[in-house]
């Protein structure tokens, strides 16, 4: 059995690769992650724009407690076991890239406990910061400039250190920083370009530039891009 983590890009259905569609179409079972009841799956929406096939909904809690998250995933996999245990291949579509901050890693880890011989396959997808840069009309890094990709969930001291050493930077999940985002960016500046892109590639995409891009927001699908020299 092989488990595929399949990147579908950050939200624009036109940015899905041919390989992603082939793997998802051929998979014996496709899991579809939901963060909670009544929530819409972004990955499911992108998948549905291309393929009409049966999927297995999985409650995938967005929590920082790894033990609680894995316990819920074990329960979900056990509950749905009759739907996937005979499949030769399993797949989980994820937004963005399958190897960057992707929930596929957590599901694969729990699957290994249940099916020790399971193999891993990853299909890359367009990352959120790549699309955000394109939508904002910005070159993200040039020449010998370094680029840092930073999770907003990291300790603030670590974020400050990484930004201070960066020529260009992308902060994923900036909502986790709340009102601290503004001070962190200002303390590690100067930055010539500050951009926030919410829900890149979707119908309700928003692009904000300058200091207003650093206001506290609860938008989960968001990236902040900082360029020092442009």
ZIJO-V51365 format. One record per residue. N is the residue number from 1. NEAR is the number of other C-alpha atoms within 8 Angstrom. Layout:
<<N/NEAR> <N/NEAR>>
This chain:
<<1/9> <2/10> <3/13> <4/13> <5/15> <6/17> <7/17> <8/20> <9/16> <10/14> <11/14> <12/11> <13/11> <14/4> <15/8> <16/13> <17/8> <18/6> <19/7> <20/12> <21/11> <22/8> <23/11> <24/11> <25/8> <26/6> <27/12> <28/9> <29/13> <30/13> <31/12> <32/13> <33/11> <34/13> <35/10> <36/8> <37/5> <38/4> <39/7> <40/6> <41/10> <42/8> <43/13> <44/10> <45/8> <46/12> <47/12> <48/8> <49/7> <50/8> <51/8> <52/6> <53/5> <54/6> <55/8> <56/10> <57/8> <58/11> <59/11> <60/11> <61/9> <62/6> <63/7> <64/5> <65/6> <66/7> <67/6> <68/8> <69/13> <70/10> <71/8> <72/11> <73/13> <74/9> <75/8> <76/10> <77/10> <78/7> <79/7> <80/9> <81/8> <82/7> <83/8> <84/10> <85/6> <86/6> <87/10> <88/8> <89/11> <90/15> <91/14> <92/13> <93/15> <94/15> <95/14> <96/15> <97/19> <98/16> <99/8> <100/7> <101/6> <102/11> <103/7> <104/10> <105/9> <106/8> <107/9> <108/10> <109/8> <110/11> <111/11> <112/10> <113/7> <114/6> <115/7> <116/7> <117/6> <118/10> <119/7> <120/9> <121/8> <122/10> <123/12> <124/9> <125/14> <126/14> <127/11> <128/12> <129/9> <130/8> <131/12> <132/11> <133/12> <134/9> <135/9> <136/9> <137/6> <138/7> <139/7> <140/8> <141/9> <142/6> <143/4> <144/4> <145/8> <146/8> <147/11> <148/10> <149/8> <150/11> <151/9> <152/12> <153/8> <154/8> <155/6> <156/7> <157/6> <158/8> <159/12> <160/12> <161/8> <162/10> <163/11> <164/8> <165/6> <166/10> <167/11> <168/14> <169/13> <170/13> <171/12> <172/11> <173/12> <174/16> <175/12> <176/8> <177/10> <178/11> <179/8> <180/7> <181/12> <182/10> <183/8> <184/11> <185/10> <186/8> <187/7> <188/9> <189/8> <190/6> <191/9> <192/9> <193/12> <194/13> <195/13> <196/13> <197/14> <198/11> <199/12> <200/16> <201/10> <202/8> <203/4> <204/5> <205/10> <206/8> <207/9> <208/9> <209/10> <210/9> <211/8> <212/7> <213/11> <214/10> <215/10> <216/9> <217/7> <218/7> <219/7> <220/7> <221/8> <222/14> <223/15> <224/14> <225/14> <226/12> <227/13> <228/11> <229/7> <230/5>>
